[in-house]
Amino acid sequence: MTNNSLKIKVCGMREAKNLEQLCSIGPDYVGFIFYPKSKRFVGVHPDPALFKIPPAGILKVGVFVNEQIYRVTQMVDEYQLELVQLHGNESPAYCRKLMGLGIQVIKAFSPGGGTTGSKTLQSGSGIEGYKEVVHTLLFDTQGPGWGGSGQKFDWSLLKDQSVPVPYILSGGIGPEDAEAIGKLKNENLLGIDLNSRFELSPGLKDVGLLNDFFMEIRN
């Protein structure tokens, strides 16, 4: 996979002007966090106008943690989300229900193991239990709770793993990581997920820094 074929997702958006600026530099996905305990929570009743900012071609992702399925589908319909990203302990059956409703699913796993937070490669169901019921996996660092940690995990953990579906690399990716990302070799690496390392404050992205990083990754 060449660098310019990597998809770029920027997560944790909630400010309209900042989102407009971000969309002007062309990410592939923008993420909105619907988990109330997140510092980047989009709000209980976010302004629908926020979700109309991304133009066609930039996909909107709603991030959820152990949410009731009816609530996820409600948010998908209300805000016209193209994908949902699940960062809790959602089961394969849960994912299958969403897929059956025509909703594209990204499921977060943590390669480093642990007992809390996202699913791990060593957890009961494992990746094999999800390969038929998700579109994409996302590998993030194990944290003390649910959701992302803003820290890197050891990327070499993925080198010898058989990943049966496309995956997104997440967890503490920063401006200095473009070269290392370019050296990653895995046929199912779909893209990268950017968040806290490109922020001026929680939920407010440094678009100039992101633009420089986009250019380095894509060129």
N, C-alpha and C positions, 0 to 999 in steps of 0.2 A: 504494500500500500504506500503510495507516495504522499508526501506531506499535504499537498494541495487537495487531496481527496478526503482528508480528515474532516469530519463534521465538528463544528464548534458550538457548544451550548454554554450560555451565560445564565446563571441561576440567581434567584433572590431579587428579582426586579419588583419595584412597587411605586416608583416615582415617574410620573408621566413624561416630564421633560427629559429625564435621564434615559428613559426607555426610547424616546424618539431619537436621542443622540446615538444610543447603542444600535438601533435598527439601521441608522444611516451608514454604519460600517459593515453591515451584512453578516451577523451571526446566522447559524443554521437553525438554532433553537433558542428560545428565551423561556426561562423558568419562573413560575410564580408559586410561592410556598404557602400552602393552605394549612400549615401546622401551627396552631396558636402559640406554642411554646418557643417557636423560632424567633430569633431577633429580626428576621426578614419576613415575618408573617405579613401577608398581603392585606389582612384585615377581615373582620367578620362579614362586612358588606362592602367589598371593594367596588370602586366606580367602574361600571361596565365600559366606560370610554377608554380605560387603561388597556383593555384587552383588544380594542379595535385599532390600536396603534401599529402593531406589527403587520407589515404588508404581506401579501401572498408570497409564499416561498420561505417565510420565517415561521417555523412551527411553534405553537404555544404549548408548554408543558405545565401541568398542574402537579405539584409535589404534595403527597399526602402521607400521613403516618397513622396506621391502624384506624382508618376512618371507616364509618359505616358505608356500605356500598351505595345505598340510596343517596347519601350525601355526595359521594364522588360523582355519581352520574348527574346529580343536580348541578354541580359546579361545571361539569363538562358541557352540559346543555346551555346553562346560563351564560357562560363566558366563552363558549365555542373553542374549548381546548382540543387540540389535536392528539395529545398523548397525556397519560398520567404516569407519574414516577412514584413508586411505592417504597417508602424508606423504613417501614416497620417490620413486624413479623407476619405479614400477609402470607397466607398459605397458597399452594398451587390451586386449590379449589376456588379461592377468592379471585385469583388472577384469571382463572378460566371463566368465571361469571362475567368479569369485565370484558374479556375477549369476545364472549358470546353476545355481548351487547354492541359489538363493533368498536370497542375502545382499544386503542393501542397502548400496550403496557411496557414500561421500563421497570425492572425490579432491581433494587439495590442489594448488593452482597458485600461482605467484608472479608477479603482474603486472609487477614491476619488472625482470624478466629476470635474467640471471646464468647461471653454469655449474654451480653446485652447489646442493644442497638440492632443494626441490620443483620440479615441472614449471613451466615459464613459459609465458606466452602466445605467446612466440616460439619455443618448443621444437619439435623435429621433428614430433611428432604434433599438437601444439596442442590446443586445446579441441575442435575439430571431430572429432578422432580419438576422443574420449571421450564425446561426447554421447549415443551409443546404448548405452553400457556402464556408466554411473553414474547414480545417482539425483540426486546433488547435487554441486556443486563447492564448494570452500572456497578463498578467496583469502587468502593469508598473505604476510608479508614475507619476502623472500629473505634467508637467513642464511648464515653460513659453513659450516654443516653441514646435517644433516637435521632436520626438525621445525620447530617454531615458534621465532621469534626474540624475541618480546616487544616488537617494535618496529612502529610504523605504517609502511605504505607510502603513497604518494600516491593517495588515493582517487579523484582526478580521472582516474586512468588507466582506471577502469572506466566513466567517464561515456559515452564514445563506443564502448565495446566492445559487440559483439553477443554476449550470453551466452545460449547456446541452452537451458540447463537452469537450474533454481533454484540459487542460490548462497548461501553463508554468508560473511559478512565477518569476518575474523579479523586478528590482528596488533596487539598493543599497545593494544587498546581499554581505556580507563580511565574512572573516574567522571565526568570532565569532558566526556566525548564524547556524552552523551545528546542534546544539542541538535543537534549536527552529524549524528548518525545519523538524527534525525527529519527532516532536510532532504534526505536521500538519495532520489533519484528513479530507480528502476529496477524495472521490473515483475517481474523475476525475483529480486529480493533476498528471500530466504527468512528469514534470521535473522542473528544475531551470535554470535560465539564469545568467551567471556571466560575469562581465566586469570590470568596473573602480576600484572596491575595491581590485582587484587582479593585479593592474598594477604598473609597475615601472615608466612609462610615458604613455601618450595616445597612444594606439595601441601596447604597448610592455608589455606583461604579465610576471608576476613573476611565472614561472612554478614550482619552488619549493614550493611556497605557495599554488598554485593550487593543486599540488600533495598531500600535506598534507590534504587539504580540501576534495579532492576526496576520500582519504582513510577513513577519518572520516565519510563522508556521506555513503559510500558503505559498510563499515565494522561495 
